[in-house]
C-alpha cells in the first residue's frame, strides 16, 4: 500500500472503521458521559433539545449502538475520553 493511504490511518476518534464523529457530536457525547440530560446539554451548548436529539441519534448510528449508556461505555473502552 502507498504511504498515507486512508486504510492505514488510525481513526483519530478511536472508533476504528466506524464513521468519524463531528466535534459537536464529541461534545454531546462528553456531556452525556457526565450524566447530563438533553435539556442540560442543550442549555450548555446553546442549542435546542431537538438538535441534541439529532446529535445523539447520529452518535448512536455512527457507533452502531443502541443507547446513550452504550455510547459512553464504548467511548471509555475505546479511550477517547480525554476529559
QUIKA-V864011 format. One record per pair of residues at least 12 apart in sequence whose C-alpha atoms are under 8 Angstrom apart, sorted by sequence separation. I is the first residue (numbers start at 1). GAP is how many residues later the second one is. D is the distance in Angstrom with one decimal. If there is no record, write none. Layout:
# QUIKA-V864011
<<I & GAP & D> <I & GAP & D>>
This chain:
# QUIKA-V864011
<<56 & 12 & 7.6> <59 & 12 & 7.7> <28 & 13 & 6.9> <38 & 14 & 6.1> <38 & 15 & 7.1> <28 & 24 & 7.4> <28 & 27 & 7.1> <29 & 27 & 7.7> <28 & 28 & 7.3> <25 & 30 & 5.8> <29 & 30 & 7.7> <24 & 31 & 7.9> <25 & 31 & 7.4> <25 & 33 & 7.8> <25 & 34 & 6.5> <32 & 36 & 7.2> <21 & 38 & 6.9> <33 & 39 & 5.5> <32 & 40 & 7.2> <21 & 41 & 7.3> <20 & 42 & 7.4> <29 & 42 & 7.5> <30 & 42 & 8.0> <19 & 43 & 5.4> <29 & 43 & 7.0> <18 & 44 & 6.3> <19 & 44 & 7.3> <18 & 45 & 6.2> <15 & 48 & 7.6> <30 & 51 & 7.6> <30 & 53 & 7.5> <15 & 63 & 6.8> <14 & 64 & 5.8> <14 & 65 & 7.1> <14 & 66 & 6.1> <13 & 67 & 6.2>>
